[in-house]
Amino acid sequence: MNHASPSQPHPAEWPETQELLGAEERGLPAGRHEFHKEHLMAQIHDDLRTTNGTPAAPARQRDSQRNPFLRRNVLLPAMACAVAAAVVGGFALAGGAGGNGEGKTPLATGPALTTQVGTADAKAAPELLNRISLASADTSGPTVGDGQFIYIASKVANTYPRTVDDKTTVVSEELHTRQVWQSPDGKDGWLIEPGQTSGQGITLAGEHPISAAYNSLVKLPTDPDALLKKIYQDNDPSKGVTRDQAAFVAIGDLLTESYPPAKLAPALYKAAAKIPGVVAVDDAVDALGRHGVAVARLNEADGQREEWIFDKKTLAFLGERMVQAQPPKDGPIKRGTVLFTSAITERAVVDGNKQLPSQVG
């Protein structure tokens, strides 16, 4: 069994995060842009159907259509304003309040997460990525056999506008655990995440394996130029996303909810260094409040910056976040809003679907 995990989590440092964690203590329970849009529109559609008294589609069916193995959605500001929800005790409960959650574990929301927008330095990016590449080369990657599963646990939260009684406010989900299991061929797996699934989770089995499956990753070229060429070929940009941004997002997907083989990880960082517009950020904070340096790229179409966060000393990958780095053209989202945040807490190879690393003999 191969197993890698970041250092022990530190307490969250954002005041807004403290409020969300406080709510929990009081008893409250991967080409992503098109996926984000589809996920949001499905949510809006279901909310409207439920509001009108029409039962929504079964959660498991809808989740499989949205491919829930992909990372959580960053809700698009202009569209998300259409979503309505009830407010309970100052916190909106998503996925279970009032009997409309279809068995999903309720998830609370609170004040929007915000942060200081770190300084971007384009000249420092190549050197930083080279150092990260060298550091990753010293880390052993997984070997996954038939019948085994890659297990990834993370802490995540989304931020989005919510409209109640014609009043729109920006809210963030409480920080919560997301657990994903994935077979090497990408055809089987499991997801457990509050707000998306019940406590038992949902299957990720399907006829079409995901591109980030381990068996697919081991076939990718480890030459940075060849790797980047393939990434450009395999990731067509969607509307409002440039070719370079689509490539950067695709690499980010492989760094988060997959477990890149040892020889691939250094190549991914060297390939990212070749994408125009990539910058280094002097300070960024992951979902657990750990400060680090970041590699980032701004999507000029919406002013959102995706940041990959690394430990300042070891350069180990900690997590990622999406920050509104520039004032948006319209909508209630403000500069400095953290639209999505994550922190990887554990990656491991286990011997069966839904098995925890602690259960491996």
C-alpha positions in Angstrom: 0.0 0.0 0.0 1.4 3.4 -1.1 0.3 6.3 0.9 1.1 10.0 0.9 -0.4 12.8 3.0 0.4 16.5 3.7 1.4 17.6 7.2 -1.3 17.7 9.9 -3.9 20.4 9.3 -3.6 23.7 11.1 -6.7 25.6 12.4 -8.4 27.7 9.7 -7.3 31.4 9.9 -10.0 33.2 8.0 -12.6 34.9 10.2 -15.3 33.7 7.8 -14.0 30.2 8.1 -14.1 30.3 11.8 -17.8 31.3 11.6 -18.5 28.4 9.4 -16.7 25.9 11.6 -18.5 27.4 14.6 -21.8 26.6 12.8 -20.7 23.0 12.6 -19.9 22.9 16.3 -23.4 24.2 17.0 -24.8 21.0 15.5 -25.3 21.9 11.8 -24.5 19.1 9.9 -12.0 17.4 -13.1 -12.5 20.9 -18.4 -14.5 22.0 -15.4 -15.9 25.2 -16.7 -18.6 23.5 -18.8 -19.2 21.1 -15.9 -19.6 24.1 -13.6 -22.3 25.6 -15.8 -24.1 22.3 -16.3 -24.0 21.6 -12.6 -25.4 25.0 -11.8 -28.2 24.9 -14.4 -29.2 21.4 -13.1 -29.3 22.8 -9.6 -31.4 25.8 -10.7 -33.7 23.5 -12.7 -34.2 21.2 -9.7 -34.8 24.1 -7.3 -37.4 25.6 -9.6 -39.1 22.2 -10.0 -39.1 21.6 -6.3 -40.4 25.1 -5.6 -43.3 24.6 -8.0 -44.2 21.4 -6.3 -42.7 19.0 -8.9 -40.4 16.3 -7.4 -36.9 16.6 -8.7 -35.0 13.8 -10.4 -33.4 11.2 -8.1 -30.1 12.5 -6.6 -28.1 9.5 -7.8 -29.4 9.9 -11.4 -28.6 13.7 -11.5 -25.2 13.3 -9.9 -24.2 10.6 -12.4 -25.2 12.9 -15.3 -23.1 15.7 -13.8 -20.1 13.3 -13.3 -19.6 14.0 -9.6 -16.1 12.7 -9.6 -15.1 16.1 -11.0 -14.3 18.7 -8.4 -17.0 20.8 -6.9 -18.5 23.5 -9.0 -17.5 27.2 -8.9 -20.9 28.7 -9.5 -21.0 31.4 -12.2 -22.1 34.7 -10.6 -24.4 35.9 -13.3 -26.4 32.6 -13.4 -26.3 31.7 -9.8 -28.5 34.6 -8.8 -31.5 32.6 -10.0 -31.0 30.0 -7.3 -33.4 30.3 -4.3 -33.2 28.5 -0.9 -34.8 28.6 2.5 -32.8 30.1 5.4 -32.8 28.3 8.7 -31.4 30.0 11.8 -29.2 32.4 9.7 -27.7 29.5 7.8 -29.2 28.0 4.6 -29.3 24.3 4.5 -28.5 22.8 1.1 -29.3 19.3 0.0 -31.7 18.2 2.7 -33.7 21.0 4.3 -37.4 20.7 4.4 -37.5 17.3 3.0 -36.3 18.4 -0.5 -32.7 17.0 -0.1 -33.5 13.6 -1.5 -31.6 11.9 1.3 -28.5 14.1 1.0 -26.6 15.1 4.1 -27.6 18.7 4.9 -24.9 21.3 4.3 -24.9 24.7 6.0 -23.9 28.0 4.4 -22.6 31.2 6.1 -20.8 34.5 5.2 -18.8 34.5 2.0 -15.1 33.6 2.3 -12.8 36.4 1.4 -9.1 36.9 1.3 -6.3 39.3 0.4 -5.5 38.9 -3.3 -1.8 37.9 -3.4 0.7 39.7 -5.6 1.2 38.0 -9.0 4.8 37.8 -10.4 5.1 36.4 -13.9 8.9 36.4 -13.9 9.1 34.3 -10.8 6.7 31.5 -12.1 9.3 29.5 -14.2 11.8 29.3 -11.3 9.1 28.4 -8.8 7.7 25.6 -11.0 11.2 24.3 -11.6 11.7 24.0 -7.9 8.3 22.4 -7.4 9.2 19.9 -10.2 12.4 19.0 -8.6 10.8 18.5 -5.2 8.0 16.3 -6.6 10.7 14.1 -8.3 11.9 13.2 -4.8 8.4 12.0 -3.8 7.4 8.4 -4.6 4.2 8.0 -6.6 1.6 5.2 -6.3 1.6 1.8 -7.9 -2.0 0.7 -8.3 -2.9 -3.0 -9.0 -6.0 -4.5 -10.4 -8.8 -4.5 -7.8 -7.3 -1.6 -5.8 -8.6 1.9 -5.6 -7.1 5.4 -5.3 -8.5 7.2 -2.2 -8.4 11.0 -2.0 -9.8 12.9 1.0 -10.0 16.7 1.0 -11.7 19.6 2.7 -13.7 21.8 0.3 -16.1 24.7 0.2 -17.9 26.7 -2.5 -19.1 30.3 -2.6 -22.0 31.5 -4.6 -24.8 34.1 -4.8 -28.1 33.0 -3.2 -31.4 34.8 -3.8 -34.1 34.7 -1.1 -37.3 36.9 -1.4 -35.6 38.9 -4.2 -32.6 39.7 -2.0 -29.3 38.3 -3.2 -26.4 37.6 -0.8 -23.1 35.8 -1.4 -22.7 32.8 0.8 -20.1 30.1 1.4 -20.7 26.5 2.2 -19.3 25.2 5.5 -15.9 23.6 5.1 -16.6 19.9 4.7 -14.9 16.6 3.8 -15.0 15.2 0.4 -14.0 11.5 -0.1 -13.4 9.9 -3.5 -12.5 6.4 -4.5 -11.4 5.6 -8.0 -10.5 2.3 -9.8 -7.4 2.3 -11.9 -9.4 2.1 -15.1 -11.8 4.9 -14.0 -14.9 2.7 -14.5 -15.7 2.3 -10.8 -15.6 4.4 -7.7 -17.5 6.1 -4.9 -18.1 9.6 -3.7 -19.1 10.8 -0.2 -19.7 14.5 0.3 -22.3 16.4 2.3 -24.7 18.4 0.1 -24.0 16.1 -2.8 -24.6 12.6 -1.3 -26.1 10.9 1.7 -23.7 9.7 4.4 -23.4 6.4 2.5 -22.4 8.2 -0.7 -23.1 7.4 -4.4 -21.4 5.2 -7.0 -19.2 6.6 -9.6 -19.4 3.5 -11.8 -20.0 4.2 -15.5 -19.3 3.0 -19.0 -17.2 6.0 -19.8 -14.0 6.1 -17.7 -12.7 9.6 -16.6 -9.6 10.9 -18.3 -7.8 11.3 -14.9 -7.9 7.6 -14.2 -4.6 6.1 -13.1 -4.3 3.8 -16.1 -4.7 6.8 -18.3 -2.1 8.9 -16.4 0.6 6.2 -16.7 0.2 6.4 -20.5 0.8 10.2 -20.7 4.2 11.4 -22.0 6.7 12.5 -19.4 8.5 14.9 -21.7 7.0 18.3 -20.8 6.7 19.5 -24.4 4.9 16.3 -25.6 2.8 16.4 -22.5 1.7 19.9 -23.0 0.9 19.3 -26.6 -1.4 16.4 -25.7 -3.1 18.5 -23.0 -3.8 21.2 -25.5 -5.2 18.6 -27.9 -7.4 16.8 -25.3 -8.9 20.0 -23.7 -10.9 22.1 -26.1 -11.7 25.5 -24.5 -15.3 26.3 -23.8 -16.9 29.7 -24.4 -15.2 32.4 -22.3 -12.1 30.2 -21.7 -9.0 30.5 -23.7 -6.9 27.6 -25.0 -4.2 28.4 -22.4 -6.6 28.7 -19.5 -8.2 25.3 -20.5 -4.8 23.7 -20.4 -3.9 25.2 -17.0 -7.3 24.0 -15.5 -6.7 20.6 -17.0 -3.3 20.2 -15.2 -4.9 21.5 -12.0 -7.5 18.7 -12.2 -4.7 16.1 -12.4 -3.0 17.6 -9.4 -6.0 17.5 -7.1 -8.5 14.7 -7.5 -6.1 12.2 -9.0 -2.8 10.6 -7.9 -0.2 11.3 -10.6 2.5 8.6 -11.0 6.0 9.6 -9.8 7.4 10.2 -13.3 4.4 12.3 -14.4 4.2 14.8 -11.6 7.5 16.7 -12.4 6.5 16.8 -16.1 3.1 18.4 -15.2 4.8 21.3 -13.4 7.4 21.8 -16.2 4.5 21.7 -18.7 2.6 24.3 -16.7 5.6 26.6 -16.8 5.3 26.7 -20.6 1.7 28.0 -20.5 1.5 31.8 -21.2 0.1 33.9 -18.4 1.1 31.6 -15.5 2.3 33.5 -12.5 3.7 33.0 -9.0 1.7 34.3 -6.0 3.6 35.3 -2.9 0.9 34.2 -0.4 -2.1 32.0 -0.7 -4.2 30.1 1.9 -5.7 26.6 1.4 -9.0 25.4 2.9 -7.4 24.5 6.2 -5.8 27.9 6.7 -2.3 26.8 5.7 -0.3 29.6 4.1 1.8 28.8 1.1 3.1 30.0 -2.3 1.0 29.5 -5.3 1.2 29.0 -9.0 -1.8 30.7 -10.7 -3.4 31.9 -13.9 -6.0 34.6 -14.4 -9.0 34.0 -16.6 -9.4 37.5 -18.0 -12.9 36.8 -19.2 -14.3 36.7 -15.6 -11.4 38.0 -13.5 -11.2 34.7 -11.6 -7.7 33.3 -10.7 -7.1 29.6 -10.1 -4.3 29.1 -7.6 -2.4 25.9 -6.9 -1.0 26.2 -3.3 2.3 24.7 -2.2 4.0 24.5 1.2 6.6 27.3 1.3 9.4 25.1 2.7 8.8 21.6 1.3 6.9 22.7 -1.9 4.5 19.9 -1.3 1.1 20.4 -2.9 -1.5 21.5 -0.4 -4.6 22.4 -2.3 -6.1 24.9 -4.6 -8.6 27.8 -4.6 -10.4 30.1 -7.1 -10.2 33.7 -6.2 -12.1 36.7 -7.7 -8.8 38.6 -8.4 -10.4 41.4 -10.4 -13.7 43.2 -10.0 -16.3 41.3 -12.0 -18.2 43.1 -14.8 -21.5 42.5 -13.0 -23.1 40.5 -10.3 -22.7 40.6 -6.5 -19.3 38.8 -6.3 -16.6 41.2 -5.1 -12.9 41.3 -5.6 -11.2 39.0 -3.0 -14.1 36.5 -2.8 -12.9 32.9 -2.5 -15.2 31.1 -5.0 -13.8 27.7 -4.3 -11.2 26.3 -1.8 -9.8 22.9 -1.2 -7.1 21.2 0.8 -5.9 17.7 0.2 -5.7 15.8 3.5 -4.9 12.3 2.3 -4.1 10.3 -0.8 -3.7 6.5 -0.6 -4.0 3.3 -2.4 -6.5 0.9 -0.8 -7.6 -2.6 -1.5 -11.2 -2.1 -2.2 -14.0 0.4 -3.0 -15.1 2.5 0.0 -12.2 1.1 2.1 -10.3 3.6 4.3 -6.5 3.7 4.5 -6.8 2.9 8.2 -8.5 -0.4 7.3 -5.7 -1.6 5.0 -3.9 -4.5 6.6 
